[in-house]
Amino acid sequence: MSQDKTRSKKRKSVAADVSSSGVSGSSSGVHVTVAEASTSGPVFVNYPAVRPSKTVKYTVYSRDPSGTSSLAKTPSQLAGETGDVEYFSTNRDRAQRPEGEDCQYLPALYDPSTNTLTIAPSAPLYLLTHRVKRTAQQNPVDDGLASARDHWRTQRNNLGEAFGTRKAKSQIKAQEREQVDVRAMQGVKGHLMSSIGLREEDAGPVAPSALIPIPNLATDQPFEVYPRTSLISDAEWSSIDVQPLVSAADDKARAAVLPYRRSRFVEDRIRSTVRSSAGGKKNTLRMLYYLAALLALHDLHIDAFTASELQAKIPQLPRQLVDGLITRFAEQSGKKFKVTAVRKVKLLAWICTCYLAADGWSTDVGRVAGELKTSPTKVAEVFKSLGCKVDLPSTAERERLGLSLDDAKKQRRAVLRAPVQYPKPKLRGPAKR
């Protein structure tokens, strides 16, 4: 009996506290008001998966926009979007659900300036899901019709495989091989479009090849495009002694000093340089000597060699130059070195660059091809890879020189212009059979 009296006293004290708190409207308590039902909000949102940014704006869509019923009693849908993702509700876009099927919330707003607590009617709860715009199907296929058609085709093919002739069976197999699944291609359309490259005119300047000397792309002077240090190192350059070329009595004595003696171009340039009174003789003679060394390596008729064997084949070369040629133009093959096909192309690029440097950055393609014993077309391609313009003489020049078109093709000149521009790589088509 004493416990029951104690509980009843506690309940009475709680009720008394609520009554004295000012709910009835006393000046010292909180004033509680109940707002009228609204057709536009507020609402509650639940994000089961991805939580979007707080800046996303949402809109409530109702089946009866002109209705007067509260939002909680009207079938509606909440939707919002960003640049890439769509958000939409999935639980309140149908008929009104029975009471108690989902939970309900009562939002309340407290105003401390007026000491008022405003309670809104039951606000609907929207469960949101998301969908990526790029993967959304713009033109969905009727799955029911497609599945019925596929079922009919499968049954027909089964009958043909069981009772058809050999020709009918081969036609069925051919149709199966040629069939394209449109629904499977819809999902990869965006990836295929993004894999298409930009047009060639928007791709920017063409990068130089890795098989040519490192160029200076910023200069506008042709003689600065390929500096001497991009062709030969300082140690190799200093090891070339040109004093025997200067002190030689005649062309035969000078040819005996050179590592390669069958180049009329090198012989003529050395003779004119020695007899000239202009400055810079030593650097010009060193460049011609290095060109003769490259020609000797190009004309070497052994598959593999060691450094000692190369020194024995070309005894005029100093050891620093031999080591530089092996490092730059040969690949190791076991205990020996070999000039591979790729290094052969690199050697041709170095040779053509030396011809340009020794001839004022403009040289005769046919003459170079004759000394290299290579076709003029191949030599012209090497000069083009260096950024040179290889053009035929114009009609006026051919008439002035009295040359035919065939003779003019043999007198094409490779001219290096700056800033240097490299040709675009050729795209080969399918092989003709």
DRENMARKE-738455 format. One record per residue (C-alpha): x, y, z; residue number from 1. Coordinates in nm, 4 decimals. Example, Ala and Ser with C-alpha at 12.3 -4.5 7.8 and 13.67 -1.06 7.14 Angstrom:
2
SITE        c1        c2        c3  num
SITE    1.2300   -0.4500    0.7800    1
SITE    1.3670   -0.1060    0.7140    2
This chain:
433
SITE        c1        c2        c3  num
SITE    0.0000    0.0000    0.0000    1
SITE    0.2846    0.2353    0.0796    2
SITE    0.4457    0.1766   -0.2625    3
SITE    0.1193    0.2566   -0.4486    4
SITE    0.0843    0.5822   -0.2559    5
SITE    0.4421    0.6757   -0.3429    6
SITE    0.3855    0.6149   -0.7179    7
SITE    0.0629    0.8167   -0.7212    8
SITE    0.2355    1.1056   -0.5497    9
SITE    0.5133    1.1005   -0.8155   10
SITE    0.2628    1.1075   -1.1004   11
SITE    0.0783    1.3999   -0.9388   12
SITE    0.4045    1.5887   -0.8929   13
SITE    0.4988    1.5395   -1.2610   14
SITE    0.1583    1.6579   -1.3748   15
SITE    0.1894    1.9573   -1.1501   16
SITE    0.5310    2.0436   -1.2980   17
SITE    0.3938    2.0312   -1.6547   18
SITE    0.0999    2.2478   -1.5569   19
SITE    0.3267    2.5033   -1.3951   20
SITE    0.5738    2.5084   -1.6909   21
SITE    0.3547    2.7488   -1.8847   22
SITE    0.2055    2.5285   -2.1584   23
SITE   -0.1255    2.6871   -2.0850   24
SITE    0.0154    3.0234   -2.1837   25
SITE    0.1725    3.1672   -1.8679   26
SITE    0.4274    3.4420   -1.9186   27
SITE    0.7146    3.2480   -1.7570   28
SITE    0.6931    2.9281   -1.9751   29
SITE    0.7250    2.8165   -2.3404   30
SITE    0.4297    2.8857   -2.5662   31
SITE    0.3425    2.5823   -2.7803   32
SITE    0.1515    2.6300   -3.1062   33
SITE    0.0471    2.3832   -3.3769   34
SITE    0.0806    2.5018   -3.7378   35
SITE   -0.1731    2.4291   -4.0080   36
SITE   -0.1217    2.1547   -4.2623   37
SITE    0.0898    2.2628   -4.5644   38
SITE    0.1044    2.1391   -4.9241   39
SITE    0.4742    2.2255   -4.9743   40
SITE    0.6659    2.1144   -4.6658   41
SITE    0.8646    2.0722   -4.4562   42
SITE    0.9710    1.7156   -4.5395   43
SITE    1.2257    1.4613   -4.4171   44
SITE    1.4816    1.2923   -4.6468   45
SITE    1.6787    0.9727   -4.5928   46
SITE    1.9897    0.8897   -4.8028   47
SITE    2.0462    0.5120   -4.7902   48
SITE    2.3487    0.5207   -5.0242   49
SITE    2.5298    0.8365   -5.1400   50
SITE    2.4961    1.1642   -4.9561   51
SITE    2.4977    1.4544   -5.2028   52
SITE    2.6239    1.8070   -5.1532   53
SITE    2.4271    2.0478   -4.9361   54
SITE    2.3846    2.2814   -5.2341   55
SITE    2.1562    2.0412   -5.4248   56
SITE    1.8078    2.1888   -5.4727   57
SITE    1.5057    1.9591   -5.4498   58
SITE    1.1535    1.9931   -5.5894   59
SITE    0.8341    1.8190   -5.4712   60
SITE    0.6174    1.6819   -5.7541   61
SITE    0.2551    1.5924   -5.6811   62
SITE   -0.0035    1.4073   -5.8886   63
SITE   -0.2592    1.6748   -5.7991   64
SITE   -0.0781    2.0112   -5.7826   65
SITE   -0.4031    2.2033   -5.7304   66
SITE   -0.5212    1.9839   -5.4412   67
SITE   -0.5796    2.1174   -5.0909   68
SITE   -0.4791    1.8041   -4.8999   69
SITE   -0.1696    1.8088   -4.6859   70
SITE    0.1549    1.6880   -4.8327   71
SITE    0.1646    1.3872   -4.6021   72
SITE   -0.1666    1.2592   -4.7457   73
SITE   -0.0882    1.3228   -5.1156   74
SITE    0.1110    1.0866   -5.3462   75
SITE    0.4235    1.2851   -5.4350   76
SITE    0.7854    1.2528   -5.5373   77
SITE    1.0973    1.4469   -5.4366   78
SITE    1.3713    1.4975   -5.6996   79
SITE    1.6960    1.6878   -5.7400   80
SITE    2.0060    1.6680   -5.9549   81
SITE    2.3676    1.7703   -6.0020   82
SITE    2.5717    1.7821   -6.3200   83
SITE    2.6344    1.4061   -6.3140   84
SITE    2.3836    1.2415   -6.0769   85
SITE    2.0045    1.2396   -6.0386   86
SITE    1.8346    1.1911   -5.6986   87
SITE    1.4688    1.0880   -5.6654   88
SITE    1.2406    0.9322   -5.4058   89
SITE    1.0871    0.5868   -5.4418   90
SITE    0.8423    0.5458   -5.1517   91
SITE    0.5684    0.8102   -5.1870   92
SITE    0.4904    0.8271   -5.5578   93
SITE    0.2000    0.5811   -5.5396   94
SITE   -0.1356    0.5796   -5.3609   95
SITE   -0.1542    0.6698   -4.9936   96
SITE   -0.0219    0.3918   -4.7760   97
SITE   -0.2111    0.2615   -4.4714   98
SITE   -0.1392    0.4466   -4.1526   99
SITE    0.1472    0.3009   -3.9560  100
SITE    0.3193    0.1321   -4.2533  101
SITE    0.6078    0.3767   -4.2345  102
SITE    0.7156    0.5961   -3.9484  103
SITE    0.6027    0.9571   -3.9179  104
SITE    0.7851    1.2560   -3.7769  105
SITE    0.6657    1.5840   -3.6286  106
SITE    0.9132    1.8655   -3.6955  107
SITE    0.9197    2.1467   -3.4410  108
SITE    1.0836    2.4906   -3.4471  109
SITE    1.1738    2.6823   -3.1326  110
SITE    1.2030    3.0652   -3.1441  111
SITE    1.4047    3.1864   -2.8416  112
SITE    1.3150    3.5539   -2.9043  113
SITE    0.9446    3.4869   -2.8507  114
SITE    0.9871    3.1743   -2.6371  115
SITE    0.7571    2.9885   -2.8800  116
SITE    0.7686    2.6257   -2.9958  117
SITE    0.5880    2.5723   -3.3295  118
SITE    0.4978    2.2125   -3.4115  119
SITE    0.4231    2.1270   -3.7751  120
SITE    0.1831    1.8502   -3.8743  121
SITE    0.3150    1.5105   -3.9764  122
SITE    0.5900    1.5620   -4.2404  123
SITE    0.6388    1.2888   -4.5046  124
SITE    0.9635    1.0902   -4.5134  125
SITE    1.1215    1.0429   -4.8565  126
SITE    1.3693    0.7609   -4.9229  127
SITE    1.6088    0.8773   -5.1960  128
SITE    1.8059    0.6783   -5.4476  129
SITE    2.0485    0.7985   -5.7141  130
SITE    2.1241    0.7323   -6.0804  131
SITE    2.4264    0.8348   -6.2886  132
SITE    2.3206    1.0307   -6.5950  133
SITE    2.5848    0.8872   -6.8302  134
SITE    2.4743    0.5294   -6.7708  135
SITE    2.1009    0.6034   -6.7956  136
SITE    1.9504    0.4510   -7.1067  137
SITE    1.8043    0.7173   -7.3310  138
SITE    1.6094    0.4784   -7.5546  139
SITE    1.5248    0.1669   -7.3536  140
SITE    1.4290   -0.1440   -7.5485  141
SITE    1.1003   -0.3151   -7.4788  142
SITE    1.2298   -0.6118   -7.2798  143
SITE    0.9072   -0.8099   -7.3119  144
SITE    0.8920   -0.7839   -7.6892  145
SITE    1.2647   -0.8526   -7.7254  146
SITE    1.2547   -1.1580   -7.5023  147
SITE    0.9550   -1.3000   -7.6940  148
SITE    1.1339   -1.2473   -8.0249  149
SITE    1.4507   -1.4100   -7.8917  150
SITE    1.2492   -1.7067   -7.7633  151
SITE    1.0822   -1.7571   -8.1017  152
SITE    1.4185   -1.7346   -8.2821  153
SITE    1.5750   -1.9861   -8.0434  154
SITE    1.2933   -2.2372   -8.0990  155
SITE    1.3180   -2.1953   -8.4756  156
SITE    1.6951   -2.2484   -8.4708  157
SITE    1.6536   -2.5590   -8.2547  158
SITE    1.4105   -2.7065   -8.5069  159
SITE    1.6477   -2.6203   -8.7901  160
SITE    1.9396   -2.7842   -8.6114  161
SITE    1.7351   -3.0984   -8.5489  162
SITE    1.5497   -3.1453   -8.8791  163
SITE    1.6988   -2.8940   -9.1251  164
SITE    1.9206   -2.9601   -9.4223  165
SITE    2.2928   -2.8945   -9.4236  166
SITE    2.2395   -2.5642   -9.6052  167
SITE    1.9765   -2.4517   -9.3515  168
SITE    2.2103   -2.5383   -9.0635  169
SITE    2.4928   -2.3358   -9.2174  170
SITE    2.2569   -2.0375   -9.2622  171
SITE    2.1538   -2.0569   -8.8950  172
SITE    2.5177   -2.0519   -8.7841  173
SITE    2.5932   -1.7599   -9.0149  174
SITE    2.3019   -1.5596   -8.8715  175
SITE    2.4189   -1.6284   -8.5169  176
SITE    2.7671   -1.5027   -8.5997  177
SITE    2.6342   -1.1841   -8.7600  178
SITE    2.3818   -1.1041   -8.4865  179
SITE    2.4520   -0.7853   -8.2895  180
SITE    2.3169   -0.7352   -7.9373  181
SITE    2.1936   -0.3741   -7.9392  182
SITE    2.1262   -0.3703   -7.5654  183
SITE    2.4838   -0.4689   -7.4903  184
SITE    2.6184   -0.1849   -7.7060  185
SITE    2.4091    0.0852   -7.5366  186
SITE    2.6117    0.0681   -7.2182  187
SITE    2.9464    0.1216   -7.3936  188
SITE    2.8416    0.4053   -7.6211  189
SITE    2.9871    0.6705   -7.3933  190
SITE    3.3170    0.4852   -7.3589  191
SITE    3.3476    0.4460   -7.7360  192
SITE    3.2803    0.8160   -7.7912  193
SITE    3.5362    0.9189   -7.5294  194
SITE    3.8025    0.6921   -7.6845  195
SITE    3.7929    0.8791   -8.0158  196
SITE    4.1028    1.0959   -8.0306  197
SITE    4.1248    1.4604   -8.1183  198
SITE    4.1733    1.5760   -8.4721  199
SITE    4.5293    1.5957   -8.5915  200
SITE    4.5196    1.9738   -8.6255  201
SITE    4.4360    2.0051   -8.2554  202
SITE    4.7085    1.7656   -8.1399  203
SITE    4.9813    2.0330   -8.1247  204
SITE    5.3352    2.0230   -8.2655  205
SITE    5.4915    1.6881   -8.3499  206
SITE    5.7636    1.5737   -8.1095  207
SITE    6.1092    1.4929   -8.2533  208
SITE    6.2126    1.1328   -8.2988  209
SITE    6.4267    0.9605   -8.0381  210
SITE    6.6688    0.8502   -8.3132  211
SITE    6.7908    1.1985   -8.4062  212
SITE    7.0209    1.4378   -8.2173  213
SITE    6.8496    1.6349   -7.9406  214
SITE    6.7341    1.9608   -8.1060  215
SITE    6.6960    2.3137   -7.9747  216
SITE    6.3291    2.3855   -8.0425  217
SITE    6.3360    2.7422   -7.9108  218
SITE    6.5856    2.8928   -8.1562  219
SITE    6.5043    3.0640   -8.4842  220
SITE    6.8551    3.0163   -8.6293  221
SITE    6.9195    2.6990   -8.8342  222
SITE    7.2804    2.6606   -8.7125  223
SITE    7.1560    2.6524   -8.3500  224
SITE    6.8970    2.3765   -8.3983  225
SITE    7.1521    2.0950   -8.3638  226
SITE    7.4418    2.2171   -8.1499  227
SITE    7.7746    2.0389   -8.1601  228
SITE    7.7231    1.8902   -7.8132  229
SITE    7.4153    1.7017   -7.9370  230
SITE    7.6341    1.5202   -8.1938  231
SITE    7.9591    1.4508   -8.0069  232
SITE    8.0797    1.4904   -7.6489  233
SITE    8.3495    1.7333   -7.5436  234
SITE    8.5962    1.4522   -7.4689  235
SITE    8.5534    1.3002   -7.8157  236
SITE    8.5716    1.6443   -7.9765  237
SITE    8.8988    1.7281   -7.7994  238
SITE    9.0545    1.3942   -7.8974  239
SITE    9.0380    1.4791   -8.2708  240
SITE    9.3758    1.6160   -8.3831  241
SITE    9.3446    1.8125   -8.7096  242
SITE    9.7015    1.9367   -8.7251  243
SITE    9.8021    1.6535   -8.9646  244
SITE    9.5282    1.7701   -9.2037  245
SITE    9.6588    2.1259   -9.1992  246
SITE   10.0242    2.0321   -9.2422  247
SITE    9.9655    1.7693   -9.5145  248
SITE   10.1339    1.8487   -9.8446  249
SITE    9.8526    1.7422  -10.0810  250
SITE    9.5122    1.5708  -10.1009  251
SITE    9.6673    1.2237  -10.0974  252
SITE    9.8484    1.2937   -9.7708  253
SITE    9.5327    1.4370   -9.6155  254
SITE    9.3278    1.1340   -9.7262  255
SITE    9.5753    0.9034   -9.5522  256
SITE    9.4992    1.0725   -9.2214  257
SITE    9.1197    1.0351   -9.2530  258
SITE    8.9339    0.7279   -9.1207  259
SITE    8.7284    0.7131   -9.4458  260
SITE    8.8828    0.7936   -9.7860  261
SITE    8.5987    0.7409  -10.0351  262
SITE    8.3978    1.0584   -9.9702  263
SITE    8.4488    1.3231  -10.2368  264
SITE    8.2375    1.5639  -10.0285  265
SITE    8.4739    1.5377   -9.7276  266
SITE    8.7809    1.5659   -9.9513  267
SITE    8.6539    1.8812  -10.1270  268
SITE    8.5455    2.0497   -9.8032  269
SITE    8.8797    1.9788   -9.6324  270
SITE    9.0727    2.1179   -9.9299  271
SITE    8.8660    2.4387   -9.9409  272
SITE    8.8879    2.4814   -9.5627  273
SITE    9.2649    2.4401   -9.5498  274
SITE    9.3145    2.6923   -9.8316  275
SITE    9.0658    2.9404   -9.6850  276
SITE    9.1769    3.2364   -9.4744  277
SITE    8.8548    3.2541   -9.2719  278
SITE    8.8535    3.1790   -8.9001  279
SITE    8.7165    2.8662   -8.7338  280
SITE    8.9195    2.6254   -8.9457  281
SITE    8.9872    2.3865   -8.6607  282
SITE    8.6174    2.3325   -8.5720  283
SITE    8.5237    2.2827   -8.9378  284
SITE    8.8016    2.0269   -8.9877  285
SITE    8.7004    1.8429   -8.6703  286
SITE    8.3401    1.8192   -8.7939  287
SITE    8.4576    1.6809   -9.1298  288
SITE    8.6850    1.4305   -8.9523  289
SITE    8.3908    1.3167   -8.7351  290
SITE    8.1764    1.2798   -9.0491  291
SITE    8.4493    1.0593   -9.2001  292
SITE    8.4479    0.8454   -8.8832  293
SITE    8.0688    0.7998   -8.9080  294
SITE    8.0977    0.7055   -9.2753  295
SITE    8.3658    0.4478   -9.1868  296
SITE    8.1342    0.2913   -8.9276  297
SITE    7.8475    0.2922   -9.1779  298
SITE    8.0669    0.1163   -9.4356  299
SITE    8.1926   -0.1442   -9.1859  300
SITE    8.1209   -0.4966   -9.3165  301
SITE    8.1358   -0.7053   -8.9988  302
SITE    7.8354   -0.8226   -8.7979  303
SITE    7.9820   -0.7961   -8.4476  304
SITE    8.3035   -0.6534   -8.3078  305
SITE    8.4850   -0.5612   -7.9909  306
SITE    8.6422   -0.2234   -7.9210  307
SITE    8.9845   -0.3598   -8.0117  308
SITE    8.8565   -0.5054   -8.3383  309
SITE    8.6933   -0.1738   -8.4325  310
SITE    9.0186    0.0067   -8.3487  311
SITE    9.2055   -0.2349   -8.5729  312
SITE    8.9582   -0.1868   -8.8597  313
SITE    8.9811    0.1951   -8.8360  314
SITE    9.3302    0.2652   -8.6990  315
SITE    9.3111    0.6414   -8.7587  316
SITE    9.0454    0.6846   -8.4847  317
SITE    9.1522    0.7851   -8.1314  318
SITE    9.0332    0.5532   -7.8536  319
SITE    8.7902    0.8125   -7.7074  320
SITE    8.6158    0.8352   -8.0441  321
SITE    8.5975    0.4554   -8.0748  322
SITE    8.4313    0.4274   -7.7339  323
SITE    8.1867    0.7051   -7.8238  324
SITE    8.0837    0.5381   -8.1493  325
SITE    8.0215    0.2060   -7.9723  326
SITE    7.8190    0.3703   -7.6948  327
SITE    7.6075    0.5756   -7.9341  328
SITE    7.5508    0.3450   -8.2313  329
SITE    7.6024   -0.0177   -8.1170  330
SITE    7.4246   -0.2607   -7.8874  331
SITE    7.5905   -0.5318   -7.6864  332
SITE    7.5530   -0.8855   -7.8237  333
SITE    7.7228   -1.1241   -7.5865  334
SITE    8.0839   -1.0160   -7.5445  335
SITE    8.0778   -0.8111   -7.8650  336
SITE    7.8887   -0.5144   -8.0053  337
SITE    7.6580   -0.4969   -8.3049  338
SITE    7.5033   -0.2125   -8.5080  339
SITE    7.1365   -0.3177   -8.5162  340
SITE    6.8757   -0.1965   -8.7629  341
SITE    6.7460    0.0670   -8.5198  342
SITE    7.0973    0.1927   -8.4457  343
SITE    7.1601    0.1998   -8.8215  344
SITE    6.8770    0.4520   -8.8593  345
SITE    7.0275    0.6570   -8.5766  346
SITE    7.3678    0.6470   -8.7477  347
SITE    7.2124    0.7741   -9.0724  348
SITE    7.0503    1.0627   -8.8818  349
SITE    7.3893    1.1606   -8.7346  350
SITE    7.5563    1.1386   -9.0758  351
SITE    7.2920    1.3570   -9.2440  352
SITE    7.3185    1.6128   -8.9626  353
SITE    7.6956    1.6318   -9.0131  354
SITE    7.6449    1.6805   -9.3878  355
SITE    7.4094    1.9712   -9.3102  356
SITE    7.6527    2.1260   -9.0607  357
SITE    7.9443    2.0997   -9.3056  358
SITE    7.7421    2.2364   -9.5993  359
SITE    7.5787    2.5415   -9.4381  360
SITE    7.2585    2.3586   -9.3337  361
SITE    7.1564    2.3020   -9.6959  362
SITE    7.2903    2.0008   -9.8851  363
SITE    7.2347    1.7955  -10.1989  364
SITE    7.0262    1.4844  -10.1269  365
SITE    7.1422    1.2959  -10.4367  366
SITE    7.5094    1.3475  -10.3559  367
SITE    7.4642    1.2251   -9.9978  368
SITE    7.2690    0.9199  -10.1201  369
SITE    7.5471    0.8388  -10.3682  370
SITE    7.8175    0.8438  -10.1017  371
SITE    7.6035    0.6358   -9.8629  372
SITE    7.5142    0.3925  -10.1454  373
SITE    7.1484    0.4290  -10.0409  374
SITE    6.8378    0.5214  -10.2374  375
SITE    6.7653    0.8979  -10.2549  376
SITE    6.4124    0.8359  -10.1264  377
SITE    6.5411    0.6803   -9.8038  378
SITE    6.7958    0.9577   -9.7536  379
SITE    6.5254    1.2194   -9.8153  380
SITE    6.3115    1.0589   -9.5420  381
SITE    6.6045    1.0847   -9.2997  382
SITE    6.6450    1.4550   -9.3781  383
SITE    6.2709    1.5076   -9.3297  384
SITE    6.2894    1.3392   -8.9893  385
SITE    6.5508    1.6037   -8.8980  386
SITE    6.2986    1.8779   -8.9836  387
SITE    6.4393    1.9630   -9.3282  388
SITE    6.2367    2.0662   -9.6299  389
SITE    6.3220    1.8479   -9.9296  390
SITE    6.1746    2.0119  -10.2377  391
SITE    6.2273    1.9897  -10.6110  392
SITE    6.3572    2.2936  -10.7977  393
SITE    6.0742    2.5141  -10.9156  394
SITE    5.9675    2.5319  -11.2779  395
SITE    6.1518    2.8612  -11.3261  396
SITE    6.4709    2.7175  -11.1776  397
SITE    6.4465    2.4063  -11.3978  398
SITE    6.4048    2.6228  -11.7084  399
SITE    6.6979    2.8425  -11.6036  400
SITE    6.9232    2.5415  -11.5443  401
SITE    6.7911    2.3476  -11.8431  402
SITE    6.6885    2.0454  -11.6357  403
SITE    6.4142    1.7962  -11.7013  404
SITE    6.1862    1.6715  -11.4247  405
SITE    6.3840    1.3473  -11.3882  406
SITE    6.7105    1.5405  -11.3643  407
SITE    6.5565    1.7777  -11.1115  408
SITE    6.4591    1.4861  -10.8867  409
SITE    6.8291    1.3987  -10.8648  410
SITE    6.9173    1.7521  -10.7530  411
SITE    6.6812    1.7920  -10.4613  412
SITE    6.8239    1.9844  -10.1683  413
SITE    6.7512    1.9374   -9.7996  414
SITE    6.7185    2.2754   -9.6282  415
SITE    6.6887    2.3149   -9.2503  416
SITE    6.4672    2.6025   -9.1382  417
SITE    6.4089    2.7338   -8.7875  418
SITE    6.2016    2.7127   -8.5758  419
SITE    6.2206    2.3490   -8.6734  420
SITE    5.8977    2.1580   -8.7457  421
SITE    5.8827    1.7802   -8.7695  422
SITE    5.6590    1.5852   -9.0097  423
SITE    5.3519    1.4044   -8.8865  424
SITE    5.3850    1.0262   -8.8716  425
SITE    5.2310    0.8444   -9.1648  426
SITE    4.9410    0.6104   -9.0913  427
SITE    4.9793    0.3013   -9.3018  428
SITE    4.6689    0.1420   -9.4457  429
SITE    4.6029   -0.2305   -9.4857  430
SITE    4.8474   -0.4209   -9.7017  431
SITE    4.7409   -0.4623  -10.0632  432
SITE    4.7215   -0.8206  -10.1828  433
